[in-house]
Amino acid sequence: MTTNTTITLPHVVNVISVPGDTNGTAWIFDVPGAYETYAFSFNSANFSGNPAITWEAMFESTIMHEFLP
């Protein structure tokens, strides 16, 4: 584990930024049961040597409701 923190979810849509450049897994738990939860991962690459191969993508993430940390 590299980061352990607590945050609030004050908006209808909340964007949570995970620090660092290393790939990994984000675990979010103790979300109230009345919330509808959707998760996405945003990825991008920006190559200064060739701007033609710069890209951005959004991927649907997996939500495991039955998992208890």
C-alpha positions as CSV (number, residue, x, y, z in Angstrom):
1,M,0.0,0.0,0.0
2,T,1.3,3.4,-0.9
3,T,-1.5,5.6,0.2
4,N,-4.2,5.2,2.9
5,T,-6.6,8.2,3.2
6,T,-10.2,9.2,4.0
7,I,-12.1,11.5,1.7
8,T,-15.7,12.8,1.5
9,L,-17.9,12.5,-1.6
10,P,-19.6,15.9,-1.6
11,H,-20.9,15.9,-5.2
12,V,-23.2,13.9,-7.4
13,V,-20.1,13.0,-9.5
14,N,-16.8,12.7,-7.6
15,V,-13.4,12.4,-9.3
16,I,-10.7,10.8,-7.2
17,S,-7.2,11.3,-8.4
18,V,-4.7,8.6,-7.4
19,P,-1.2,10.0,-7.0
20,G,2.0,8.7,-8.6
21,D,2.9,7.1,-11.9
22,T,2.7,3.5,-10.9
23,N,-0.3,1.3,-11.9
24,G,-2.3,-0.2,-9.1
25,T,-5.6,-0.8,-7.5
26,A,-7.8,1.7,-5.7
27,W,-10.0,0.3,-2.9
28,I,-13.0,2.4,-2.0
29,F,-15.2,1.1,0.9
30,D,-17.8,2.3,3.4
31,V,-19.8,4.0,0.7
32,P,-23.4,4.4,2.0
33,G,-25.9,1.9,0.6
34,A,-28.2,4.5,-0.9
35,Y,-25.4,5.5,-3.4
36,E,-25.4,4.2,-6.9
37,T,-21.7,3.6,-7.5
38,Y,-20.0,3.6,-10.9
39,A,-16.2,3.5,-11.5
40,F,-14.0,4.5,-14.4
41,S,-10.3,4.7,-15.0
42,F,-8.9,7.6,-17.1
43,N,-5.6,7.0,-18.9
44,S,-3.6,9.2,-21.2
45,A,-0.2,9.5,-22.9
46,N,1.4,12.6,-24.2
47,F,4.6,12.0,-26.3
48,S,6.4,15.3,-26.9
49,G,8.4,13.7,-29.7
50,N,5.3,12.8,-31.7
51,P,2.1,14.6,-30.8
52,A,0.2,12.4,-33.4
53,I,0.4,9.5,-31.0
54,T,-1.0,11.3,-28.0
55,W,-4.1,9.6,-26.6
56,E,-6.7,9.6,-23.9
57,A,-9.1,6.8,-22.9
58,M,-11.7,6.0,-20.3
59,F,-12.3,2.4,-19.2
60,E,-15.1,1.0,-17.1
61,S,-13.7,-0.3,-13.8
62,T,-14.8,-3.5,-11.9
63,I,-16.9,-3.0,-8.8
64,M,-17.0,-5.9,-6.4
65,H,-19.8,-5.3,-3.9
66,E,-19.3,-8.5,-2.0
67,F,-15.7,-7.8,-1.2
68,L,-15.0,-6.8,2.4
69,P,-11.5,-5.6,3.1
